[in-house]
Amino acid sequence: MPLTSFLTQLTEPIVEIFYPRSCLHCGDAVEHSDYQFFCNACSRELFLSNPPGCSTCGYPILGMLVSPRVCPHCAELDPLFEQGKTLFLAKGPARSIIHALKYQSGFYVLEDVKVMIAKVPSYKDYFDGAILVPVPLHPTKERERGFNQSLAIAKSLKNATTAKDLQNLLVRNVYTQTQTRLSRTARHQNVKNAFALASDDVVIPNQTYILIDDVFTTGSTLNSCAAVLLEAGATQIKVATLGHG
């Protein structure tokens, strides 16, 4: 073991005693928690999306299901992808994860995301053998922000699961306004024809591709990306997000 790693393992517990981490959501000290950045109280408010769930987006559905079911969020969506999964509901403490990733370069929270993935086997197994395709930002927006949070999430998922590969197959060729305050119809129009296949890239017809984004809200962005992959010849397209808005 390298000396620096050994020293870190030796000193980190001592540092934690005198300078405990602050909870990402409430600011209290994080002690004796399963997570590095959530206290016990906030960790109990994390709603992980264990099955059963919506077959389109993964939104958890209470009760037993005898057949695939679509949640109210997806009732008006005509999905071009075959299935979707989400890791948690993006509310309360979990919303702080999305906010940290999207607006604060808070990639450290992905360590806790790995813990959550381990707690939801159906989510972890979902990526087996698939190629992960992050939803791209427009180059202008990526320069302004300095990163693409969907790419960071995809890299974390690649390391935490048995996904086959990560490929930046898509580009965003239209600069669109933020989706946050738009209606469902406006969201669809906003991202229509906004994406294209990256230059010289090809898809393998029988390979499973999973589009990766931070949050599933109406599915418009993911559907627009799926349309590009379909046109390029993909036949097995799924989607996955960290949170569900």
C-alpha positions as CSV (number, residue, x, y, z in Angstrom):
1,M,0.0,0.0,0.0
2,P,1.4,3.5,-0.9
3,L,2.6,5.5,2.0
4,T,0.1,8.3,1.3
5,S,-2.9,5.9,1.3
6,F,-1.6,4.3,4.6
7,L,-1.3,7.7,6.3
8,T,-4.8,8.7,5.1
9,Q,-6.4,5.6,6.5
10,L,-4.4,6.1,9.8
11,T,-5.3,9.8,10.3
12,E,-8.8,10.1,8.8
13,P,-10.6,8.5,11.8
14,I,-8.8,10.8,14.2
15,V,-9.6,13.9,12.1
16,E,-13.3,12.8,12.0
17,I,-13.4,12.8,15.8
18,F,-12.4,16.4,16.1
19,Y,-13.7,17.7,12.8
20,P,-16.7,15.7,11.8
21,R,-18.2,16.2,8.3
22,S,-21.3,18.4,8.0
23,C,-24.5,16.9,6.6
24,L,-25.0,18.1,3.0
25,H,-28.7,18.8,3.7
26,C,-29.1,20.1,7.2
27,G,-25.5,21.0,8.2
28,D,-25.4,18.8,11.4
29,A,-22.4,16.6,12.1
30,V,-22.3,13.3,10.3
31,E,-21.6,10.6,12.9
32,H,-22.2,6.8,12.8
33,S,-24.1,7.1,9.5
34,D,-24.0,4.8,6.5
35,Y,-23.2,7.9,4.4
36,Q,-20.3,10.3,4.4
37,F,-22.3,13.4,3.7
38,F,-25.7,12.7,5.3
39,C,-26.5,12.5,9.0
40,N,-28.6,9.7,10.4
41,A,-31.7,11.9,10.5
42,C,-31.4,13.0,6.9
43,S,-30.4,9.5,5.7
44,R,-33.7,8.2,7.0
45,E,-35.5,10.7,4.7
46,L,-33.8,9.4,1.6
47,F,-36.4,7.5,-0.5
48,L,-34.6,4.9,-2.6
49,S,-36.5,3.5,-5.5
50,N,-36.8,-0.2,-4.7
51,P,-39.3,-2.2,-6.9
52,P,-42.0,-2.3,-7.8
53,G,-41.8,0.8,-10.0
54,C,-43.0,2.5,-13.2
55,S,-41.8,0.5,-16.2
56,T,-41.0,3.8,-18.0
57,C,-39.1,5.9,-15.4
58,G,-38.7,3.7,-12.4
59,Y,-40.8,5.8,-10.1
60,P,-41.7,3.6,-7.1
61,I,-45.2,2.3,-6.9
62,L,-46.5,1.1,-3.5
63,G,-48.2,-2.3,-3.4
64,M,-47.8,-5.4,-5.5
65,L,-48.0,-5.4,-9.3
66,V,-49.1,-8.3,-11.5
67,S,-48.0,-6.5,-14.7
68,P,-45.9,-3.6,-15.8
69,R,-47.5,-0.3,-14.8
70,V,-46.9,3.3,-15.9
71,C,-47.0,6.0,-13.3
72,P,-49.0,9.3,-13.7
73,H,-45.8,11.2,-14.5
74,C,-45.4,9.1,-17.7
75,A,-49.0,8.8,-18.7
76,E,-48.6,11.4,-21.5
77,L,-45.2,10.2,-22.6
78,D,-44.8,8.0,-25.7
79,P,-41.4,6.6,-24.8
80,L,-39.0,5.7,-27.6
81,F,-37.0,3.7,-25.0
82,E,-38.0,0.4,-23.6
83,Q,-37.4,0.9,-19.9
84,G,-36.3,3.3,-17.2
85,K,-34.8,3.3,-13.7
86,T,-34.2,5.9,-11.1
87,L,-32.2,5.6,-7.9
88,F,-34.1,7.9,-5.6
89,L,-36.9,10.5,-5.3
90,A,-35.3,14.0,-5.7
91,K,-36.9,15.6,-2.7
92,G,-35.6,16.6,0.7
93,P,-32.0,15.4,1.3
94,A,-31.9,13.7,-2.1
95,R,-32.6,17.0,-3.8
96,S,-29.4,18.3,-2.2
97,I,-27.4,15.6,-4.1
98,I,-28.8,16.9,-7.4
99,H,-28.2,20.5,-6.5
100,A,-24.6,19.8,-5.4
101,L,-23.8,17.9,-8.6
102,K,-25.5,20.3,-11.0
103,Y,-24.6,23.7,-9.5
104,Q,-21.6,23.3,-7.1
105,S,-19.3,20.8,-8.8
106,G,-20.0,18.6,-5.8
107,F,-18.7,15.3,-7.3
108,Y,-17.8,14.1,-3.8
109,V,-21.5,13.2,-3.2
110,L,-21.1,10.4,-5.8
111,E,-19.4,8.5,-3.0
112,D,-22.7,8.4,-1.2
113,V,-24.5,7.5,-4.5
114,K,-22.3,4.4,-4.6
115,V,-23.6,3.4,-1.2
116,M,-27.2,4.0,-2.3
117,I,-26.6,1.8,-5.4
118,A,-25.4,-1.0,-3.2
119,K,-28.7,-0.7,-1.3
120,V,-30.8,-1.1,-4.4
121,P,-29.7,-4.3,-6.2
122,S,-32.3,-4.0,-8.9
123,Y,-30.8,-0.7,-9.9
124,K,-27.2,-2.0,-9.8
125,D,-28.1,-5.1,-11.9
126,Y,-29.9,-2.9,-14.5
127,F,-26.6,-1.8,-16.0
128,D,-25.1,-5.2,-16.5
129,G,-23.4,-5.4,-20.0
130,A,-24.8,-2.1,-21.2
131,I,-23.1,0.9,-22.8
132,L,-23.8,4.1,-20.9
133,V,-24.5,7.2,-22.9
134,P,-24.6,10.5,-20.9
135,V,-27.0,13.2,-22.0
136,P,-24.7,15.9,-23.5
137,L,-24.7,19.6,-22.7
138,H,-24.4,22.2,-25.5
139,P,-20.7,23.2,-25.7
140,T,-21.5,26.7,-24.7
141,K,-23.3,25.6,-21.6
142,E,-20.6,23.1,-20.7
143,R,-18.0,25.8,-21.0
144,E,-20.0,28.1,-18.7
145,R,-20.6,25.4,-16.1
146,G,-17.2,23.8,-16.5
147,F,-18.5,20.2,-16.5
148,N,-21.4,17.9,-17.6
149,Q,-23.0,16.4,-14.5
150,S,-24.5,13.6,-16.6
151,L,-21.1,12.5,-17.7
152,A,-19.8,12.6,-14.1
153,I,-22.8,10.4,-13.1
154,A,-22.2,8.0,-15.9
155,K,-18.5,7.6,-14.9
156,S,-19.6,6.8,-11.3
157,L,-22.2,4.3,-12.5
158,K,-19.5,2.6,-14.7
159,N,-17.3,2.1,-11.7
160,A,-20.1,1.0,-9.4
161,T,-21.8,-1.5,-11.7
162,T,-21.0,-4.1,-14.3
163,A,-21.8,-1.8,-17.2
164,K,-19.7,-2.7,-20.3
165,D,-18.5,0.7,-21.4
166,L,-19.2,4.5,-21.4
167,Q,-19.5,6.2,-24.8
168,N,-20.2,9.9,-25.6
169,L,-22.3,9.0,-28.6
170,L,-24.4,12.2,-28.6
171,V,-23.8,15.9,-29.1
172,R,-26.2,18.7,-28.3
173,N,-26.2,20.9,-31.4
174,V,-29.0,23.4,-30.3
175,Y,-28.6,25.7,-27.3
176,T,-31.8,25.5,-25.4
177,Q,-33.2,27.3,-22.4
178,T,-33.3,25.5,-19.1
179,Q,-36.2,23.1,-18.7
180,T,-36.7,23.9,-15.0
181,R,-39.7,26.3,-15.4
182,L,-41.2,25.0,-18.6
183,S,-44.5,23.1,-19.0
184,R,-44.5,19.5,-20.2
185,T,-45.4,20.6,-23.8
186,A,-42.8,23.4,-23.8
187,R,-40.2,20.9,-22.5
188,H,-40.9,18.6,-25.4
189,Q,-40.6,21.4,-28.0
190,N,-37.5,22.8,-26.3
191,V,-35.4,19.7,-26.9
192,K,-37.0,18.6,-30.2
193,N,-34.1,18.0,-32.6
194,A,-31.6,19.3,-30.1
195,F,-29.4,16.2,-30.3
196,A,-27.4,14.4,-32.9
197,L,-25.0,11.5,-33.2
198,A,-21.4,12.4,-32.6
199,S,-19.2,12.5,-35.7
200,D,-18.0,9.2,-37.0
201,D,-19.7,7.3,-34.1
202,V,-21.8,4.2,-34.8
203,V,-24.2,2.1,-32.8
204,I,-24.4,-1.7,-32.6
205,P,-27.9,-2.8,-33.3
206,N,-28.0,-5.6,-30.7
207,Q,-26.2,-3.8,-28.0
208,T,-28.1,-2.4,-25.0
209,Y,-27.6,1.4,-24.6
210,I,-28.6,3.2,-21.4
211,L,-29.0,7.0,-21.6
212,I,-27.8,8.6,-18.3
213,D,-29.2,11.9,-16.9
214,D,-29.4,13.5,-13.5
215,V,-33.2,13.8,-13.1
216,F,-36.2,12.3,-14.8
217,T,-39.1,14.9,-14.9
218,T,-41.2,14.5,-18.0
219,G,-38.8,12.3,-20.0
220,S,-38.6,14.8,-22.9
221,T,-34.9,15.1,-23.0
222,L,-34.3,11.4,-22.7
223,N,-36.9,10.7,-25.4
224,S,-35.2,13.2,-27.7
225,C,-31.8,11.4,-27.2
226,A,-33.4,8.0,-27.7
227,A,-34.8,9.2,-31.1
228,V,-31.3,9.9,-32.3
229,L,-30.0,6.4,-31.2
230,L,-33.0,4.8,-32.9
231,E,-32.4,6.6,-36.1
232,A,-28.7,5.5,-35.9
233,G,-29.8,1.8,-35.8
234,A,-30.0,1.0,-32.0
235,T,-32.7,-1.5,-31.1
236,Q,-32.2,-1.8,-27.3
237,I,-32.4,1.6,-25.6
238,K,-33.0,2.2,-21.9
239,V,-32.7,5.2,-19.6
240,A,-31.5,5.7,-16.1
241,T,-31.3,8.7,-13.8
242,L,-30.2,9.4,-10.2
243,G,-33.3,11.2,-9.2
244,H,-36.9,11.5,-10.1
245,G,-38.4,15.0,-10.0
